[in-house]
Amino acid sequence: MSTLALLGGEPVRTKPWPVWPDVREDDLAAVREALSSGKWWQHEGEHVTAFEREFAAYHDSKYGVAVNSGTTALQMALEALKVGPGDEVIVPAYTFQGTAASVLLANAVPVFADVEADTMNIDPESVQGRITDRTRAIMPVHLAGLPAAMDRLLEIAEARGLLVIEDAAQAHGAVWRGRKVGALGDAGCFSFQASKNLPSGEGGLIVTDDEEVWARASGLRNCGRVEGRPFSEHHLLGYNFRLTEMQGALLRSRLVHLEAETDRRYRNGRWLTQQLLQVPGVTPLDAEPGEGDRRAYHLYPIRLEPEELGNLSRERFMAALSAEGIPCMAGYGRPLYRNPVFEDGSFCPQGCPLSCAFYHGDASYGETSCPVTEDLCERVVWLFHSLLLGSEHDTADIVRAVEKIVQAHQELLAA
Ligand SMILES: Cc1ncc(COP(=O)(O)O)c(C=O)c1O
């Protein structure tokens, strides 16, 4: 057995990994063209509007509304669907802050549901248990690019008359039963923040088939202007949440490569899962794809099984993996409801929207308990998607490093 790199041995890998975001000549040319046109905002230029059309078409959706972030996309989708004061929206407890923050920003109340231990996605049974007569919407997150259990969630939503707003911030290009995620519910929201599989530094977009939702969302993000009325008229209480033309141009240039990149990550990700399933002490959090499914692998999550590793800590495992040349990070460190902002419930000085006169529930987050999420927060390790953009040889380095650590875990514990 070779010595672990953390204990002075040779690392499995010294070669660098693909860089993300990478910068290509066509990206530079696209941004240069947008810059030199002098038309820097959507009202004058063509790129943001063209990207809205192209990204919607990629999803077989009728409409796209580009905004300045994924959080904004979620907030705009909620507001366009008229979710607001007094309404509850069920969100997973294992997700990024923006999922639940968007609900509060729309003056509605997020209610946290637990997730499935094997996928980290919202658990439909937990959703069922959280529904009240105040519930207006379910917001599934396709976490780490893995489509949520949409058949059950859509069924529940239909039976209970609820909206479905997909948080697809981590799932560009993911396909569920032959349909792109984001286009499965009433509205789907994406993020183009720099780490995402389709990045433009910052940015977001809503896809929808509903003309009214499109009209409201595009007016809300554009200072309340509405299509077909004079530019100087403001009909809605709007925001300026627009994307710039330089971002629009960059996104159009990068969208051309999304399919090929998603396929490459998918091939490497599936192969990695098949290999890691044979290694004791670690569980790849992946799902056997059904007919017409394709995960987008924004992250590759691995759950540690400490009882098979002599209670090796996640921190020690990650230090050993990094030392072998495999960069990694801890998954979310606490359920979203355990963040001070939710525990304090101090969203605004008056306590709205929780103590709003329209709200008749009790969403005090101190009482919330999602045991599966709490457990996952202790023992999930993430690999970044760029590690799946190499060759099968590169992916094999991940397997060799994990196997090496698992085999030598006693030495790590003793050191
Ligand atoms: C699941 C999820 N939802 C929402 C967001 C918010 O996107 P943004 O950072 O663009 O506001 C993110 C971004 O990391 C995310 O991962």
The ligand as an ORCA input file, in Angstrom:
! r2SCAN-3c Opt
* xyz 0 1
  C     -29.465     25.998     -5.641
  C     -29.217     27.459     -5.858
  N     -30.251     28.302     -5.859
  C     -30.092     29.616     -6.071
  C     -28.847     30.154     -6.288
  C     -28.712     31.631     -6.433
  O     -28.062     32.037     -7.599
  P     -27.236     33.416     -7.596
  O     -25.990     33.218     -6.821
  O     -26.982     33.662     -9.059
  O     -28.111     34.455     -7.009
  C     -27.717     29.319     -6.306
  C     -26.370     29.844     -6.526
  O     -25.386     29.347     -6.049
  C     -27.907     27.920     -6.077
  O     -26.878     27.080     -6.059
*
